[in-house]
């Protein structure tokens, strides 16, 4: 992982950055940083692989619609002080790309929480914004569609065809170039493959 390049480019854009060799070290860091807060976690295989729900539940109220399903949990997450998610693609030039079906995840990264943490495995880092967008559409989205077992072409073939399927999970694409006004955003880079 090109730590200096990522640090320089993301911090130049107003993001905070931190770097860890393992997901365990990153999970321990987040556990130390967040205490006595209302925390929401966006739909994230990365967060699941890191055991963040369990780790953060020790000292926080944690809301995650993967643990208790339903729209009410998505609405409840809006009141969180801290939001944790990942990204579908990350550019070395300092942008975060996310694709969302419901919009709950991307909306929380734009407005609401006091602080947002993006936890990023080395497999999600791409040379530039174009390749980060391509990764989000051609790698992350088909894998998520297959995981969710939706009836879309990409779930069957592993390739995005920009479908109009009613089961489509790609409704919103957000490129976060800089944190929104009034929000603190930290990108937690982990030198391991995590998530899609």
N, C-alpha and C positions, 0 to 999 in steps of 0.2 A: 504494500500500500504506500502510495506516495504522500506521506504524512505532511511534509513541508508545503507541497503544492496545494493539497486540500486545505490545510490550515490557512494558508495565505489567501486563497481564493474565496473560501467561505467567510472568513473573518472580514475580508475586504467588503463583502456584501452585508455585513452586520450580524452574521450568525456567530454564536459561540461554538467552539469545537472541543472535543475530547477524543482521545485515542486509546484503544485497549487491544491487547493481543488476543484475548479470549472473551467469549460471551459471558463466562462466569465473572471475570473481572469487571466487565461492563455492568452486569446485573448487580454486583456488590456496590459499585459506584452509585448507581441509581438508588439503591436501597439506602445508602448513606446520605444522599442528597435530598431525598424526599421523605419527610416525616410529618405526621399530623395533618396531612392534606387530603382533600377529596381529589382522587386521581381517576381518570378515565383512560381506557386503552382502546385504540381503534382496532378494527379487524386486521390482525397482523400475525402471520405465521412466525415471523421473527420474534415477536413478543412471546408467543407460545413456546417456541424452542428455547428461549432464555428463561422460562419459568417466572416471568415478571409478575403475573397475577399473584402467585403464591408469595414471592419475595416481598412485594410491596404491601400485601395485605397485612403483614405483621405490624406495621406502624401507620397505616393509612386506611381510609375508606376507599375501596377500589371498585369501580364500575366497569364491567366488561360484558357486552352483549353476547360474547361467546360462552360466558358462564351462565347467564340467565337471559334467554332470548326474549325478544319482543320490542315493539316500538317504544314502549315506556322506558326501556333501558337506554335507547338511543337518545330520547329526550332528556332523561336524567343526566346523561353524560355531558350535556350542554352546560351544566352548572359546575363542572369540575374546575378546580384551580390549576391542575396540572394535567396535560394530555400527552400520552405516549403512543407513538406509531412508528412506522417505517416508511420507506418510499419504494416505488416500483422501479425507479431509475434515478441515478445521481450522476451529475456531470462533474468532471474534474475542474470545470470552469466555475462552479459554484451555484448550481441550480438543483432543486429537488423536483421530481416529477411523480405525480400520483394520479391513478385512474380509479374512479369510484362509481359504484352503481346506485347507491342510495344517497350519497353526498354527505353522510354524517362524518366520515373520516376527513374528507378534504375541508369541510366547513370548519371543523374544530382547529385546523392548522392555520386558518385565516383570521379567525376572530373568536374571542371568548376567554380562553384560559389565560392565566398569568404567564404560564410557561409551557412550551411544547418541546418535547424531546423526540427527535427522529433517531432511531437506532438503525445503523446501516452496516450490513455485512459487506465484505470486500467484493462479493460477486455482483453487487448492484452498482459499482462505480464504473462509469463509462468515460471515454475520452472527452465528449462534448455534449451539448444539449440535444443535438440531432440523434446521437446514438443512445442517449438516455431515454428519449421519447420512443425510439425504436425498441429498446429493451422493455419498456413498460407495456407496449402494445403486443410485441411478438413473443415475449418470454413470460412476463408476470401475468398478464391477463389470461392467456390460454391455460396456464397452470392453475390459476385461481378458479377459472370456470370448471376445469376438470375436478378440482378439489370439492367444489360446491355441487358437482354433478348436475349442472344446468344443461338444458338442451340447446346448445349453440354449436355452430360449426367448429369454433376453435376448441371446444371441450373434446370434440371427437378427433380433430386432425392435429391439434397443437399449433395451428397457424391462424392468426387473425386475418379475417377477410372483410372487416368493417361491416359486419352483418346488420340486419334490421330485425333480428330475432326478438320476439317478446321476452325471451329469457336473458337477453343481453345484459352483461354486468358492467359494461363500459359506457357510462352516461356522462361523466364529468372528467375532464382532464385539467389538473391544476399544475402550473409551473410556478413554484415558489422561488422567485429570484432574490428576494430579501424578506426579512420578517415584516409582517404588517405593523403599522404604527401601534405602539403601546404593548407589543408582545415581545417576550424574550424567547428565542428559539435556539436550542442547542442541538448540534448534530454530533451524535455519539458514534464514532467509527470503530468497527471491530474487525480485526484482521483474520476473520474466519468467514466461511460461507454461511449465510443464514437466510432463511425465507426464500421467497420467489422474486 
